[in-house]
């Protein structure tokens, strides 16, 4: 595959630079290094954008244990289609990676099947049960960080112990913040839609309460701490204040919390995730947190389930939606094109900041986009085994032509495959 990119803009060192490029055998290079008489051998594209490969620190690839939902192979292919060259996989698996032996089962699959760079988490507690710490020491050199994502660590004492251990090991604690005592059977936001349609609601305090607790524990332990998928205005305010106090804290949110509110919900399972899509007031607070740097990165919380599981409606479907193939398109269309943030800011949120915080660094990956092309989100075209998305049918701007990593084309758009 040979592609010539005329008048392309490449993102480097926080800025865009314009030049001509070519791609051959998975290698991106400046076009002035290639003899002019060879240009005719290349497919021609004009005014493309070349971004560093995106980095998602919060995905669920479901393997080992739940390969009927997703596999390392299908998840990494979907990630490449979305422009990602690095992802961090959450530990709610079977077996849970709470020991070196259990972790190795996942590492073996990653080594055999991953199409991009996949970095696993180790669990904070054994079986993610919140009773005793996992074998953090034995896993430390093979995991990106420690998390019990899918469950919140309910015990103050155990979380403090985990933070102290993580600090000694030089690893992040990545927290799913959820107070089980406040859930009360809820499954969507405790807001206007829940009241209007008779659904059980999840209160905002179930999220921000544990964040408030953990901030105090971070002050005691001195560990580096990251908050998963924040969704409430109170969470933004708490993290903003903690940063001002010098607490070593970062956080992420997800695309659906930035472009939807609870009045956009429907009765299908594709609108159900944890934490839930919240109020317009919460959404605007998240936007403000993006703008002022309180929110450091945007992750997808890509969480596939089978079609049958997600067919049970809003009340009975499991929590989780897919999003890694659509995140850039959604955020570019609804934040950048509408002037909410700059394109440069979006790339920092999708790549630069996550790599810096998690120590992933540059991986020689690129993703090439035509931003002026319009398309419609069609789940049947997803490479992920999961098809449940709240963005089904949305019109978006931006089409990924290819994703490159380490001299290989890990994703190639069908328009190029046919040439």
C-alpha positions as CSV (number, residue, x, y, z in Angstrom):
1,X,0.0,0.0,0.0
2,X,1.4,3.4,-1.1
3,X,-0.3,6.6,-0.2
4,X,0.7,10.2,-1.0
5,X,-0.7,12.8,1.4
6,X,-0.6,16.3,-0.2
7,X,-0.8,19.4,2.0
8,X,-1.3,17.3,5.1
9,X,-1.1,18.7,8.6
10,X,0.8,16.7,11.2
11,X,0.5,17.3,15.0
12,X,3.9,17.6,16.6
13,X,5.1,19.2,19.9
14,X,1.6,20.7,20.5
15,X,1.2,22.3,17.0
16,X,0.2,21.4,13.5
17,X,2.8,21.6,10.7
18,X,1.9,21.4,7.0
19,X,3.8,19.3,4.5
20,X,3.6,16.5,2.0
21,X,4.0,13.0,3.2
22,X,4.0,9.5,1.8
23,X,3.1,6.1,3.4
24,X,4.8,3.0,2.1
25,X,5.0,-0.4,3.8
26,X,3.5,1.2,7.0
27,X,6.1,3.9,7.2
28,X,5.2,7.6,7.3
29,X,7.8,9.9,5.9
30,X,8.2,13.4,4.4
31,X,7.5,13.4,0.7
32,X,10.6,15.4,-0.2
33,X,12.6,12.3,0.6
34,X,11.0,10.5,-2.3
35,X,11.9,11.1,-6.0
36,X,9.2,13.0,-7.8
37,X,8.8,10.5,-10.6
38,X,7.5,7.9,-8.1
39,X,4.5,9.9,-7.0
40,X,2.4,8.3,-9.7
41,X,2.6,4.9,-8.0
42,X,0.8,6.3,-4.9
43,X,-2.9,6.7,-4.1
44,X,-3.4,10.5,-3.7
45,X,-5.2,12.2,-0.8
46,X,-5.2,16.0,-0.1
47,X,-5.6,18.0,3.1
48,X,-5.5,15.1,5.6
49,X,-4.6,15.4,9.2
50,X,-2.0,13.2,10.8
51,X,-2.3,12.7,14.6
52,X,-0.1,10.7,17.0
53,X,-1.9,7.4,17.8
54,X,-4.6,8.0,20.4
55,X,-4.2,6.4,23.9
56,X,-7.2,5.1,25.9
57,X,-6.4,4.3,29.5
58,X,-9.8,2.7,30.1
59,X,-11.1,-0.2,28.0
60,X,-12.7,-3.6,28.6
61,X,-11.5,-6.2,26.1
62,X,-13.2,-9.0,28.1
63,X,-10.5,-11.7,27.6
64,X,-9.8,-14.0,29.3
65,X,-13.2,-15.1,30.6
66,X,-15.8,-13.3,28.5
67,X,-14.7,-13.8,24.9
68,X,-18.3,-14.0,23.8
69,X,-18.4,-10.2,24.4
70,X,-15.0,-9.2,23.0
71,X,-11.5,-10.5,22.5
72,X,-8.1,-8.9,22.6
73,X,-8.0,-9.3,18.9
74,X,-11.3,-7.8,18.1
75,X,-11.0,-5.0,20.7
76,X,-7.6,-4.0,19.4
77,X,-8.8,-4.0,15.8
78,X,-11.7,-1.8,16.8
79,X,-9.2,0.5,18.7
80,X,-7.1,0.8,15.6
81,X,-10.1,1.7,13.5
82,X,-10.8,4.5,16.0
83,X,-7.2,5.8,15.7
84,X,-5.8,4.3,18.8
85,X,-2.4,2.7,19.1
86,X,-2.3,2.2,22.8
87,X,-4.9,1.0,25.3
88,X,-5.1,0.0,29.0
89,X,-7.3,-3.0,29.7
90,X,-9.3,-3.2,32.9
91,X,-9.1,-6.2,35.2
92,X,-12.7,-7.3,35.6
93,X,-11.9,-10.6,33.9
94,X,-11.9,-14.3,34.7
95,X,-9.5,-15.0,36.2
96,X,-9.1,-11.6,37.7
97,X,-5.4,-10.5,37.3
98,X,-4.8,-10.4,41.1
99,X,-1.6,-12.5,41.0
100,X,1.3,-13.0,38.6
101,X,-0.1,-16.4,37.6
102,X,-3.6,-15.0,36.7
103,X,-2.1,-11.9,35.0
104,X,0.1,-14.1,32.8
105,X,-3.0,-15.7,31.2
106,X,-4.0,-12.3,29.9
107,X,-0.4,-11.4,28.9
108,X,-0.1,-14.5,26.8
109,X,-3.3,-13.6,24.8
110,X,-2.0,-10.0,24.4
111,X,1.3,-11.2,23.1
112,X,-0.4,-13.6,20.6
113,X,-3.4,-11.5,19.4
114,X,-3.1,-7.8,20.0
115,X,-2.9,-5.6,16.9
116,X,-1.8,-2.5,18.9
117,X,-0.1,-1.9,22.2
118,X,-2.2,-3.3,25.1
119,X,-1.2,-2.6,28.7
120,X,-3.1,-4.5,31.3
121,X,-4.1,-3.3,34.8
122,X,-3.6,-5.4,37.9
123,X,-6.5,-5.6,40.4
124,X,-6.2,-3.7,43.7
125,X,-7.9,-6.5,45.6
126,X,-8.2,-10.3,45.3
127,X,-11.0,-11.1,42.9
128,X,-11.9,-7.4,43.0
129,X,-13.8,-8.3,46.2
130,X,-12.5,-5.5,48.3
131,X,-11.4,-7.7,51.2
132,X,-7.7,-8.2,50.8
133,X,-5.0,-6.7,48.6
134,X,-3.9,-8.5,45.5
135,X,-0.3,-9.6,45.0
136,X,0.7,-6.1,43.9
137,X,4.4,-6.7,44.3
138,X,4.5,-9.7,42.0
139,X,2.5,-7.9,39.2
140,X,4.1,-4.4,39.5
141,X,6.6,-4.7,36.6
142,X,4.0,-6.1,34.2
143,X,1.0,-3.9,34.7
144,X,0.3,-0.3,33.8
145,X,-1.4,0.5,37.1
146,X,-3.7,-0.9,39.7
147,X,-7.5,-0.7,39.6
148,X,-10.7,-2.5,40.7
149,X,-12.6,-0.9,37.9
150,X,-16.2,-2.1,37.8
151,X,-16.3,-1.9,41.6
152,X,-15.3,0.7,44.1
153,X,-13.1,-0.2,47.0
154,X,-15.5,0.3,49.9
155,X,-13.1,0.1,52.9
156,X,-11.2,3.3,53.8
157,X,-8.5,1.3,55.5
158,X,-7.9,-1.1,52.6
159,X,-7.8,1.7,50.1
160,X,-5.2,3.6,52.2
161,X,-3.2,0.4,52.4
162,X,-3.4,0.0,48.6
163,X,-2.3,3.5,48.1
164,X,0.8,3.1,50.3
165,X,1.7,-0.1,48.5
166,X,1.3,1.5,45.1
167,X,3.5,4.5,46.1
168,X,6.2,2.1,47.2
169,X,6.0,0.3,43.8
170,X,5.8,3.5,41.8
171,X,2.4,2.8,40.4
172,X,-0.8,4.7,40.0
173,X,-4.0,3.8,41.8
174,X,-6.8,4.2,39.3
175,X,-10.1,4.3,41.1
176,X,-13.7,3.4,40.1
177,X,-15.4,5.7,42.6
178,X,-18.7,4.2,43.7
179,X,-20.3,4.0,47.1
180,X,-22.4,0.8,47.1
181,X,-24.5,2.0,50.1
182,X,-25.9,4.8,48.0
183,X,-26.9,2.9,44.9
184,X,-30.2,1.6,46.2
185,X,-31.0,-0.4,43.1
186,X,-30.5,2.5,40.7
187,X,-29.4,2.0,37.1
188,X,-29.7,5.5,35.5
189,X,-29.1,9.0,36.7
190,X,-31.5,10.1,39.5
191,X,-32.8,13.0,37.4
192,X,-35.7,14.2,35.2
193,X,-35.7,11.2,32.9
194,X,-35.8,8.7,35.8
195,X,-38.7,10.5,37.4
196,X,-40.6,10.9,34.2
197,X,-40.3,7.2,33.2
198,X,-40.4,5.5,36.6
199,X,-36.8,4.3,36.7
200,X,-34.6,3.8,39.7
201,X,-32.0,6.5,39.9
202,X,-28.3,6.6,40.9
203,X,-27.5,9.6,43.0
204,X,-24.5,11.8,42.2
205,X,-23.1,11.4,45.7
206,X,-22.4,7.7,45.0
207,X,-19.6,9.0,42.7
208,X,-18.3,12.2,44.3
209,X,-18.5,10.8,47.9
210,X,-15.7,8.3,47.3
211,X,-13.7,10.8,45.4
212,X,-13.8,13.2,48.4
213,X,-12.7,10.3,50.6
214,X,-9.9,9.2,48.3
215,X,-8.5,12.7,48.1
216,X,-8.0,12.7,51.8
217,X,-6.4,9.3,51.6
218,X,-4.0,10.5,48.8
219,X,-2.9,13.3,51.1
220,X,-2.1,10.7,53.8
221,X,-0.4,8.2,51.5
222,X,1.3,10.4,49.0
223,X,0.4,8.1,46.1
224,X,-0.3,9.1,42.5
225,X,-4.0,8.8,42.0
226,X,-6.3,8.8,38.9
227,X,-10.1,8.9,38.9
228,X,-12.0,6.9,36.3
229,X,-14.9,8.2,34.2
230,X,-16.1,11.2,36.2
231,X,-19.7,12.3,35.4
232,X,-20.9,14.8,38.0
233,X,-20.4,18.5,38.7
234,X,-19.3,17.8,42.3
235,X,-16.6,15.5,41.1
236,X,-15.2,18.2,38.8
237,X,-15.2,20.7,41.7
238,X,-13.5,18.3,44.2
239,X,-10.8,17.4,41.7
240,X,-10.2,21.1,40.8
241,X,-9.8,22.0,44.4
242,X,-7.5,19.1,45.1
243,X,-5.3,20.1,42.2
244,X,-5.1,23.6,43.5
245,X,-3.9,22.1,46.8
246,X,-1.1,20.2,45.1
247,X,-2.6,16.7,45.4
248,X,-1.2,14.3,42.9
249,X,-4.5,13.6,41.1
250,X,-5.7,13.3,37.5
251,X,-9.0,12.2,36.0
252,X,-10.8,11.2,32.9
253,X,-14.3,11.5,31.5
254,X,-15.9,9.8,28.5
255,X,-17.4,11.2,25.3
256,X,-21.0,10.3,26.2
257,X,-20.9,12.5,29.3
258,X,-19.7,15.5,27.3
259,X,-22.3,15.4,24.5
260,X,-25.4,14.0,26.1
261,X,-27.6,14.5,29.1
262,X,-30.2,12.3,30.8
263,X,-33.0,13.8,28.7
264,X,-31.3,12.2,25.6
265,X,-31.9,8.7,27.0
266,X,-34.2,6.1,25.4
267,X,-35.5,2.9,26.8
268,X,-32.9,0.7,25.0
269,X,-29.9,-0.9,26.7
270,X,-27.6,1.1,24.5
271,X,-28.2,4.1,26.8
272,X,-27.1,2.2,30.0
273,X,-23.6,2.6,31.4
274,X,-21.9,3.1,34.7
275,X,-21.7,5.9,35.8
276,X,-24.8,7.0,34.0
277,X,-25.3,9.9,31.7
278,X,-26.3,12.7,34.0
279,X,-28.0,16.2,33.9
280,X,-27.3,19.1,31.6
281,X,-25.8,20.9,34.6
282,X,-23.4,18.1,35.1
283,X,-22.5,18.0,31.4
284,X,-21.7,21.7,31.3
285,X,-19.5,21.3,34.4
286,X,-17.6,18.6,32.6
287,X,-17.1,20.8,29.6
288,X,-15.8,23.6,31.9
289,X,-13.5,21.0,33.5
290,X,-12.1,20.1,30.1
291,X,-11.6,23.7,29.2
292,X,-9.7,24.6,32.4
293,X,-7.6,21.5,32.6
294,X,-9.3,19.9,35.6
295,X,-10.1,16.9,33.4
296,X,-6.9,15.6,32.0
297,X,-8.0,13.1,29.4
298,X,-10.9,11.5,27.6
299,X,-11.2,7.7,27.7
300,X,-14.0,5.7,26.2
301,X,-14.7,3.1,28.9
302,X,-15.3,0.8,25.9
303,X,-17.4,-2.0,27.4
304,X,-18.9,-4.5,25.0
305,X,-21.7,-6.9,25.7
306,X,-23.5,-9.4,23.6
307,X,-26.5,-8.3,21.5
308,X,-28.8,-10.6,23.6
309,X,-27.6,-9.0,26.9
310,X,-28.1,-5.5,25.6
311,X,-31.6,-6.3,24.2
312,X,-33.2,-6.4,27.7
313,X,-34.0,-2.7,27.9
314,X,-32.8,0.1,30.1
315,X,-33.8,-1.6,33.4
316,X,-32.5,-5.1,32.7
317,X,-29.5,-4.8,30.4
318,X,-26.0,-4.9,31.8
319,X,-24.1,-1.6,32.1
320,X,-21.7,-0.7,29.4
321,X,-21.5,0.6,25.9
322,X,-18.9,0.6,23.1
323,X,-17.2,3.7,22.0
324,X,-13.6,3.3,20.9
325,X,-14.4,3.4,17.2
326,X,-16.4,6.6,17.4
327,X,-14.8,8.7,20.1
328,X,-12.7,11.0,17.9
329,X,-15.6,11.6,15.5
330,X,-18.1,12.4,18.3
331,X,-15.7,14.8,20.0
332,X,-14.4,16.5,16.8
333,X,-18.0,17.0,15.6
334,X,-19.5,18.3,18.8
335,X,-16.6,20.0,20.6
336,X,-14.1,21.1,18.0
337,X,-16.4,22.1,15.1
338,X,-18.7,23.9,17.5
339,X,-15.8,25.9,18.9
340,X,-15.9,24.4,22.5
341,X,-12.2,23.3,22.3
342,X,-9.4,23.5,19.7
343,X,-8.3,20.5,17.7
344,X,-4.9,20.8,19.4
345,X,-6.6,20.5,22.8
346,X,-8.6,17.4,21.7
347,X,-5.3,15.6,20.6
348,X,-3.9,16.4,24.1
349,X,-7.0,14.9,25.7
350,X,-6.9,11.8,23.5
351,X,-3.2,11.1,23.4
352,X,-0.6,13.4,24.9
353,X,-1.9,13.7,28.5
354,X,-2.7,10.0,29.0
355,X,0.7,8.9,27.7
356,X,2.5,11.4,30.0
357,X,0.5,10.5,33.1
358,X,0.7,6.7,32.6
359,X,4.3,6.7,31.4
360,X,3.4,5.1,28.1
361,X,5.3,7.5,25.9
362,X,5.4,7.8,22.2
363,X,4.9,4.5,20.3
364,X,5.8,5.6,16.7
365,X,2.1,5.3,15.9
366,X,0.0,7.6,13.7
367,X,-3.6,7.9,12.5
368,X,-4.5,9.7,9.3
369,X,-7.9,11.4,9.0
370,X,-10.0,13.2,6.4
371,X,-11.8,15.7,8.6
372,X,-14.0,17.1,5.8
373,X,-15.7,13.8,5.1
374,X,-19.2,13.2,6.6
375,X,-20.5,9.8,7.7
376,X,-23.1,8.2,9.9
377,X,-22.4,5.9,12.8
378,X,-23.5,2.4,11.9
379,X,-22.9,-0.2,14.6
380,X,-23.1,-3.0,12.0
381,X,-19.8,-1.7,10.6
382,X,-18.0,-1.9,13.9
383,X,-15.0,-4.2,14.2
384,X,-15.8,-4.6,17.8
385,X,-18.0,-7.6,18.7
386,X,-20.1,-5.1,20.8
387,X,-22.6,-3.0,18.8
388,X,-24.4,-1.2,21.6
389,X,-23.8,2.6,21.3
390,X,-25.8,5.6,22.3
391,X,-24.5,7.3,19.1
392,X,-26.2,4.9,16.7
393,X,-27.4,6.9,13.6
394,X,-25.5,10.1,14.6
395,X,-24.1,12.2,11.7
396,X,-20.4,12.9,12.3
397,X,-17.4,14.5,10.6
398,X,-14.1,12.7,10.1
399,X,-13.1,9.4,8.5
400,X,-10.0,7.5,9.5
401,X,-8.0,6.5,6.4
402,X,-5.4,4.4,8.3
403,X,-3.7,3.8,11.6
404,X,0.1,3.0,11.6
405,X,2.2,1.4,14.3
406,X,5.8,0.3,14.3
407,X,6.0,0.1,10.5
408,X,2.7,-1.7,10.0
409,X,-0.7,-0.6,8.8
410,X,-2.9,-1.8,11.7
411,X,-6.1,-0.3,10.2
412,X,-6.8,0.5,6.6
413,X,-10.1,2.1,5.4
414,X,-12.0,0.2,2.8
415,X,-11.6,3.1,0.3
416,X,-7.9,2.4,0.4
417,X,-8.3,-1.4,0.5
418,X,-10.1,-1.2,-2.8
419,X,-7.2,0.7,-4.5
